[in-house]
Amino acid sequence: MKILLVNPPAVEVYGKYKAAAKAGAQPQMPLGICYIAAVLEKAGHDVTLIDCDIDNLSITDLANLIKKTKPSIVGVTATTPVFPSAKKLIELIKKENEDIITVLGGFHVTALPIETMQNCKADYGVYGEGEETIIELINKLEKNKKVDNVKGILYREEGRVTKNPPREQIKEENLDKVPFPARRLLKYKKYVWSVPGKGLVPVTSIITQRGCPFRCIFCGVRTMFRGTRYRSLRGIMKEIRYVVNELGVNHILFQDDTLTLNRDKIIKMCREIKKRNLNFTWEGYTRANLVTKDLLAMMKEAGLVRLSFGVESGNQKILKAIKKDVKLEDYKKAYQWCYDLGIETRCSLMLGHPFETKETIKQTMHFANSLKCFQAYINITMPYPGSELLDLAKKGYGGIKLLTTDWNEYRRYGNAVMEMNDLRRDDLIKLQKWAYKKFYLRPHIIFYNLKRAGLKAALVNIWAFFKSVFR
């Protein structure tokens, strides 16, 4: 069948911070829908894959393209922030041609399956891990067979939404049977990041595991992936070699939620990279209490140039309340070790937690500025569907007042959907800008970011920062 898969515009959800997002770490390659494209190609279907941010297509542009190309099926992925765009696209498709079958997948429909289908015009929904589900669904549709026994889908029957039972997750030992993400269907070298010591270079993403065992209340990963499953070292290394040697991309983002969760896995991977003399740099995300200086040194020798830690708050009581379970001292040690080893670091912070006050936000920024850290993402806390935080916010946990469940409003930059204690919505929006200025407008941070990746990258980043923060 002729199938078009779409990753809707995502950079737009950053609002006034869009320029900074594009310069800092967006867009990222949409691995989820790339895996779906790969299994469909392997099954013999004619697949086209569009990432609207990379292809520079608006929803209207995309609808016009679909009108011309006439695919049999359009599959759309959506997190909560981009769900309104996905919904609009599906409406435009159906308005133009009712015969095109539309399928919605991703985190939002997985977190809110019935509600999501009731609020959009998609013919089918795929919830949970989608690789096996999409193949079975498409095969049924191709043969005009009933879909009532396809696990993991939602569909419409006599005007109401029916939800079939969930599909079992792919077993850990079978993860290597899933083909590599179909990167070649994308303009994969247009995913460009500013990399320390290299300037603006193409980057691609790889995952080495699915799931995370931790229970941070703001995260919904457990809604999509139950438990944690690891790919084999053989499969990981085969994909790295493919990316570096065949695609010619020499910087990799390991997109795992917690890259160093399995210490033995990361040590073996580093040894294999060195053994094979693979010439590439890499980065990832992890927790400060899951690294040691020796482990970081080994990772650096194997090409690690940047590591991101989710700090979230500089107040230990708030960290406990959000179930982060990392001590402030662990952050200080991890950032110091990275600094000593010459590994660039990033931190992510959130403003507007349960029990948050103006004073605790000041504590967070004081703590962040005390770390040996040179780049920060500072978000306004969002209670996304699938997270424990959304349920707690509805109950008023930690002084929270939930303002809306209009998903159009769920943007982490320049907007707030919760108030708490002495913090009103406008306070959080203003404090986000204040926090960015507080972090980045320090002389040593300005100097570092001017020299870290070359003049071109510095100019791009500086212009984006000022457009976003001083707009």
C-alpha positions in Angstrom: 0.0 0.0 0.0 1.0 3.6 -0.5 1.6 5.0 3.0 2.6 8.5 4.1 3.9 8.9 7.7 4.0 12.3 9.3 5.8 13.9 12.2 3.8 17.2 12.7 5.5 20.6 13.3 7.0 20.4 16.8 9.2 23.5 17.0 6.1 25.7 17.0 5.2 24.5 20.5 8.1 26.5 21.9 6.2 29.7 21.1 8.4 32.8 21.6 11.3 30.5 22.5 11.2 28.8 19.0 14.5 30.4 17.8 16.4 29.2 20.9 14.9 25.7 20.6 15.9 25.4 16.9 19.5 26.6 17.7 19.9 24.5 20.9 18.5 21.0 20.4 15.6 20.9 17.9 14.5 19.3 15.8 15.4 15.8 17.0 15.0 12.9 14.6 11.6 11.3 15.3 12.8 7.8 16.1 9.4 6.4 16.9 7.8 7.0 13.5 11.1 6.1 11.8 10.8 2.6 13.4 7.3 2.4 12.1 8.5 3.4 8.6 11.2 0.7 8.8 8.8 -2.2 9.6 6.3 -1.1 6.9 9.1 -0.9 4.3 10.3 -4.4 5.3 6.8 -5.7 4.9 6.8 -4.4 1.3 4.8 -1.2 1.5 5.5 2.0 -0.4 6.4 4.4 2.4 7.1 8.1 2.4 8.1 9.9 5.7 7.8 13.6 6.3 9.1 15.5 9.3 7.4 18.9 9.0 10.1 20.9 10.8 12.9 19.5 8.6 10.8 19.7 5.4 9.6 23.2 6.3 6.0 22.3 5.8 3.0 23.8 7.6 -0.1 21.7 8.2 -1.8 23.4 5.3 1.3 22.8 3.0 1.2 19.1 4.0 -2.6 18.8 3.4 -2.0 20.2 -0.1 0.8 17.7 -0.7 -1.4 14.8 0.4 -4.1 16.1 -2.0 -1.6 15.8 -4.9 0.1 12.5 -4.0 -3.1 10.6 -2.9 -1.6 8.0 -0.4 -3.9 5.2 0.6 -3.0 5.7 4.3 -1.7 8.6 6.3 -0.2 7.8 9.7 0.5 10.7 12.1 2.4 10.6 15.4 1.7 13.0 18.3 2.9 13.9 21.7 0.5 16.1 23.8 2.0 19.5 22.6 1.7 18.6 18.9 -1.7 16.8 19.2 -3.6 20.0 18.1 -1.5 20.1 14.9 -2.1 16.4 14.3 -5.8 16.8 14.9 -6.0 19.7 12.4 -4.1 17.7 9.7 -6.4 14.8 10.0 -9.4 17.1 9.7 -8.0 18.7 6.6 -7.3 15.2 5.0 -10.8 14.0 5.8 -12.4 17.2 4.4 -10.5 16.8 1.2 -10.8 13.0 0.7 -12.8 10.7 3.0 -11.3 7.6 1.4 -7.8 8.2 2.7 -7.4 6.1 5.8 -5.9 8.0 8.8 -4.1 6.4 11.7 -2.9 8.3 14.8 -0.2 7.0 17.1 2.3 8.2 19.7 2.3 9.2 23.4 -0.9 11.3 23.5 -3.3 8.6 22.1 -1.5 6.1 24.3 -2.1 8.2 27.5 -5.7 9.1 26.6 -6.9 6.6 24.1 -10.7 7.0 24.2 -10.7 10.7 24.8 -8.2 11.3 22.0 -10.2 9.4 19.4 -13.4 11.1 20.5 -11.7 14.5 19.9 -10.2 13.9 16.5 -11.4 12.3 13.2 -8.7 9.6 12.8 -10.1 6.3 11.6 -7.7 4.3 13.7 -5.6 4.8 16.8 -2.5 2.8 17.7 -1.7 2.9 21.4 1.5 1.6 23.0 4.5 0.2 21.2 3.5 0.3 17.5 5.8 -1.8 15.3 3.9 -5.1 15.5 0.5 -3.5 15.7 0.8 -1.3 12.6 1.9 -4.3 10.5 -1.1 -6.4 11.5 -3.5 -3.4 11.1 -2.3 -2.6 7.6 -2.5 -6.2 6.5 -6.1 -6.4 7.6 -7.0 -3.1 5.9 -5.2 -4.2 2.7 -7.3 -7.4 2.6 -10.5 -5.6 3.7 -10.7 -7.8 6.8 -12.2 -6.9 10.2 -9.9 -5.4 12.7 -11.8 -6.4 15.9 -9.0 -8.9 16.9 -6.0 -6.6 16.3 -4.5 -5.9 19.7 -3.3 -2.3 20.5 -5.7 -0.4 18.3 -8.8 1.9 18.6 -11.4 2.1 15.8 -14.8 3.4 15.1 -17.8 1.1 15.1 -21.4 2.4 14.5 -20.4 5.9 15.6 -18.5 5.0 18.8 -14.9 4.3 19.6 -13.9 0.8 20.4 -10.6 0.0 22.2 -9.2 -3.5 21.6 -7.0 -5.2 24.3 -3.4 -4.0 24.6 -0.6 -5.7 22.7 2.2 -7.4 24.5 5.5 -5.5 24.4 8.2 -6.8 22.1 10.3 -9.2 24.1 13.8 -8.0 25.0 15.4 -10.8 23.0 13.5 -9.8 19.9 14.4 -6.1 19.9 17.3 -6.8 17.5 14.8 -8.2 15.0 13.2 -4.7 14.6 14.9 -3.0 11.6 16.9 0.1 12.2 14.9 3.4 12.0 14.3 4.4 8.3 16.6 7.4 8.4 17.1 7.4 4.7 13.5 8.4 4.2 14.3 11.7 5.9 16.6 14.5 4.9 18.7 13.1 7.7 21.7 15.4 7.3 19.5 18.4 7.9 19.3 17.5 11.6 22.1 19.8 12.6 23.3 20.6 16.2 26.0 22.7 17.7 28.6 20.3 19.0 31.6 21.3 21.2 34.8 21.4 19.2 33.0 20.6 15.9 30.7 23.5 15.2 27.3 22.9 13.4 27.2 19.3 12.3 24.6 16.6 11.4 23.4 14.5 14.3 21.3 11.4 14.5 19.6 9.5 17.3 20.0 6.0 18.6 18.2 4.2 21.5 19.9 1.3 23.3 17.0 0.5 25.6 13.3 1.0 25.9 11.7 2.2 29.2 12.9 3.6 32.5 12.5 2.1 36.0 12.3 5.4 37.8 9.0 7.1 38.9 9.5 10.8 38.4 5.9 12.2 38.7 6.3 14.5 35.7 7.3 11.8 33.3 4.9 9.6 31.2 7.4 7.1 29.7 5.9 4.2 31.7 2.6 4.8 29.9 4.3 3.8 26.6 7.0 1.4 27.9 6.4 -0.9 30.9 9.6 -1.9 32.5 13.0 -1.6 30.9 14.4 -3.7 28.0 17.9 -3.6 26.6 19.1 -4.1 23.0 22.1 -6.4 22.6 25.5 -4.9 22.3 25.9 -6.5 18.9 22.7 -4.8 17.7 23.8 -1.4 19.1 27.3 -1.6 17.5 25.9 -2.7 14.2 23.6 0.4 14.1 26.5 2.7 15.2 28.6 1.4 12.3 25.7 1.9 9.9 25.2 5.5 11.0 28.9 6.4 10.9 30.2 4.4 7.9 27.2 4.2 5.6 25.2 7.4 6.4 28.3 9.4 7.1 26.9 11.0 10.3 29.6 11.5 12.9 27.7 12.8 15.9 25.2 10.6 17.8 22.6 11.5 20.4 21.8 8.4 22.5 18.1 9.2 23.2 17.7 6.7 26.1 16.0 8.2 29.2 18.9 7.1 31.3 21.9 6.1 29.3 24.1 4.8 32.2 21.2 2.8 33.8 23.1 -0.4 33.0 26.7 0.3 33.8 27.9 -3.0 32.4 26.2 -2.2 29.0 27.8 1.2 28.7 31.3 -0.1 29.6 31.1 -2.8 27.0 29.8 -0.3 24.4 32.7 2.0 25.1 35.2 -0.8 24.8 33.7 -1.9 21.5 33.8 1.7 20.1 37.5 2.0 20.9 38.3 -1.5 19.7 36.8 -0.8 16.3 38.3 2.7 16.0 35.0 4.3 15.2 35.5 8.0 14.5 32.5 9.8 15.9 31.4 11.9 18.9 28.3 11.3 21.1 26.1 12.6 23.9 23.2 11.5 26.0 21.0 11.9 29.1 21.4 10.3 32.5 21.1 10.7 36.2 23.8 12.2 38.4 23.7 9.3 40.9 24.4 6.8 38.1 27.8 8.0 37.1 31.3 7.8 38.6 34.4 9.6 37.6 36.0 6.4 36.3 32.9 5.7 34.1 32.8 9.2 32.7 36.5 9.0 31.9 35.9 5.7 29.9 33.0 7.4 28.1 35.1 10.4 27.2 37.9 8.2 25.8 35.2 6.5 23.6 34.0 9.9 22.1 31.6 11.3 24.7 31.6 15.2 24.4 28.4 16.2 26.2 26.2 14.8 28.9 22.8 16.1 30.2 21.4 15.7 33.7 17.9 16.4 34.8 18.4 18.6 37.8 14.8 19.8 37.9 15.0 21.7 41.2 17.6 23.0 43.6 15.4 22.2 46.6 15.9 18.8 48.2 12.3 18.6 49.5 10.9 19.3 46.1 13.1 16.7 44.6 11.6 14.2 47.0 8.1 15.4 46.3 8.5 14.8 42.6 10.2 11.4 43.2 13.4 12.4 41.6 15.4 10.6 44.3 18.8 12.3 43.5 20.7 14.3 46.1 21.9 17.8 45.5 25.4 16.6 46.4 25.2 14.0 43.6 24.7 16.8 41.1 27.6 18.8 42.4 29.9 15.8 42.1 28.8 14.7 38.7 29.1 18.2 37.2 32.5 18.6 38.8 33.8 15.3 37.4 32.6 16.2 33.9 34.3 19.6 34.2 37.5 18.0 35.3 37.4 15.6 32.3 36.5 18.2 29.7 33.0 16.9 29.1 30.4 19.6 28.2 27.3 19.5 30.4 23.7 20.5 30.2 21.1 20.6 32.8 17.3 20.7 32.6 15.4 22.7 35.2 11.6 23.0 35.8 9.8 25.9 37.4 6.4 25.2 39.0 6.6 21.9 40.9 4.3 20.9 43.6 5.3 22.9 46.8 7.0 25.4 44.6 7.2 29.1 45.7 9.0 32.1 44.5 11.7 31.4 47.1 12.3 27.8 45.9 12.7 29.0 42.3 15.3 31.4 43.5 17.0 28.5 45.3 16.9 26.4 42.1 18.6 29.1 40.1 21.2 29.7 42.8 22.0 26.0 42.8 22.1 25.7 39.0 24.5 28.7 38.9 26.7 27.0 41.5 27.2 23.9 39.2 30.0 23.5 36.7 27.4 23.6 34.0 27.4 25.8 30.9 24.1 25.1 29.2 20.5 24.9 30.6 17.0 24.1 29.5 14.6 25.9 31.8 11.0 24.6 31.4 7.7 25.5 33.1 6.4 22.3 34.6 3.6 20.7 32.6 1.3 17.9 33.9 1.2 15.9 30.7 -1.3 13.1 30.2 0.2 9.7 31.3 2.2 11.4 34.1 1.3 11.0 37.8 1.6 14.8 38.0 -1.6 15.3 36.1 -3.6 13.2 38.6 -1.9 14.9 41.5 -2.5 18.4 40.1 -6.3 17.6 39.8 -6.2 16.8 43.6 -4.3 20.1 44.5 -1.1 18.3 45.5 1.6 20.6 46.8 -0.6 23.7 46.6 -1.3 23.2 42.8 -4.3 24.7 41.1 -4.8 23.1 37.6 -6.0 25.9 35.3 -7.0 23.9 32.1 -6.9 20.6 30.3 -7.0 22.3 26.9 -4.0 20.5 25.3 -3.4 23.6 23.1 -2.1 25.2 26.2 0.4 22.5 27.2 3.6 24.2 26.2 6.7 24.2 28.5 7.9 27.6 27.2 6.2 30.9 27.6 3.0 29.3 29.1 1.7 27.7 32.3 -1.3 25.6 33.0 -0.8 25.3 36.8 -0.5 27.8 39.6 0.8 26.9 43.1 1.1 28.6 46.4 2.4 32.2 45.8 3.0 31.6 42.1 0.5 32.7 39.6 0.5 31.9 35.9 2.1 35.2 34.9 4.7 34.8 37.6 5.9 31.5 36.1 6.1 33.0 32.6 8.1 36.0 33.8 10.3 33.8 36.0 11.2 31.6 33.1 12.7 34.6 31.3 14.4 35.8 34.4 15.9 32.4 35.0 17.3 32.2 31.4 18.9 35.6 31.9 20.2 34.7 35.3 21.9 31.6 33.9 23.3 32.7 30.6 24.2 36.4 31.2 27.2 35.6 33.4 30.6 36.6 31.9 32.2 33.1 32.1 29.1 31.5 30.5 29.0 34.1 27.7 32.8 33.5 27.1 32.4 29.8 27.1 29.5 29.7 24.6 31.3 32.1 22.3 34.3 29.8 21.9 32.8 26.3 22.4 31.8 25.4 18.8 33.2 28.1 16.5 32.2 31.5 15.5 29.3 30.5 13.2 27.6 28.4 15.9 28.2 31.1 18.5 26.5 33.8 16.3 23.5 31.5 15.6 23.1 30.7 19.3 23.5 34.2 20.5 21.0 35.6 18.0 18.5 32.8 18.9 18.9 33.5 22.6 18.2 37.2 22.3 15.3 36.7 20.0 13.7 34.4 22.5 14.5 35.9 25.9 14.4 39.6 25.0 11.5 39.5 22.6 
